[in-house]
Amino acid sequence: MANKVTLEQAERLVAQLMPQEQIKLIACMSEWLSKMRLSEAAEESWRQSYATRIEAFLKMSDEMAAETIGEVDSAKDIHKIREERTSRL
């Protein structure tokens, strides 16, 4: 595991770099931060999409449940399904 560095320690280390190296470091840090923001935005987009899909699924489930309220005769339904299959063959 890498040792953690405080901000003050990092500032002292950066001060030891040549100006060109400091500029390179700034460019690298800018790229890291941009990627981090993009990752966070992508994750938030995925979460919103997932929540939307879940809501649609729950709504569909509620609608299907509302349609099936009433007496259900499983044996009769199975017999009907078998007859339909047989007639297709």
C-alpha positions in Angstrom: 0.0 0.0 0.0 1.4 3.4 -0.9 2.2 5.9 1.8 -0.3 8.8 2.1 1.1 12.3 1.7 -0.4 15.5 3.2 -1.2 18.5 1.1 1.7 20.4 2.7 4.1 17.6 1.9 2.9 17.5 -1.7 3.4 21.2 -2.0 7.0 20.9 -0.7 7.7 18.1 -3.2 6.1 20.1 -6.1 8.2 23.1 -5.2 11.3 21.0 -5.7 10.3 20.3 -9.4 11.5 22.3 -12.3 8.9 24.7 -13.7 8.4 22.5 -16.8 7.8 19.5 -14.6 5.3 21.5 -12.5 3.4 22.4 -15.7 3.4 18.7 -16.6 2.0 17.8 -13.2 -0.7 20.4 -13.5 -1.7 18.9 -16.9 -1.8 15.4 -15.4 -3.9 16.6 -12.4 -6.3 18.4 -14.7 -6.7 15.2 -16.8 -7.3 13.1 -13.6 -9.9 15.5 -12.3 -11.7 15.7 -15.7 -11.9 11.9 -15.8 -13.1 11.8 -12.3 -15.9 14.3 -13.1 -16.8 12.3 -16.2 -16.9 9.1 -14.2 -19.2 10.7 -11.6 -21.5 12.1 -14.3 -21.6 8.7 -16.1 -22.4 7.0 -12.8 -25.2 9.5 -12.0 -26.6 9.0 -15.5 -26.6 5.3 -15.0 -28.3 5.6 -11.6 -31.1 7.8 -13.0 -31.5 5.4 -15.9 -31.7 2.4 -13.5 -34.2 4.2 -11.3 -36.4 5.0 -14.4 -36.3 1.4 -15.5 -37.2 0.2 -12.0 -40.1 2.6 -11.8 -41.4 1.4 -15.2 -41.1 -2.2 -14.1 -42.9 -1.6 -10.8 -45.7 0.3 -12.7 -46.0 -2.6 -15.2 -46.1 -5.1 -12.3 -48.8 -3.1 -10.6 -50.8 -3.0 -13.8 -50.4 -6.7 -14.3 -51.4 -7.4 -10.7 -54.5 -5.2 -11.1 -55.5 -7.2 -14.2 -55.1 -10.6 -12.4 -57.1 -9.7 -9.3 -59.9 -12.2 -9.0 -60.3 -15.9 -8.9 -57.6 -17.9 -10.6 -58.1 -21.5 -11.6 -54.6 -22.8 -12.2 -55.7 -26.2 -13.3 -58.1 -24.7 -15.8 -55.4 -22.4 -17.2 -52.9 -25.2 -17.5 -55.5 -27.3 -19.4 -56.2 -24.4 -21.7 -52.5 -23.9 -22.4 -52.0 -27.6 -23.2 -55.0 -27.5 -25.6 -53.6 -24.5 -27.4 -50.2 -26.2 -27.7 -51.8 -29.4 -29.0 -53.8 -27.5 -31.6 -50.7 -25.7 -32.9 -48.9 -29.0 -33.4 
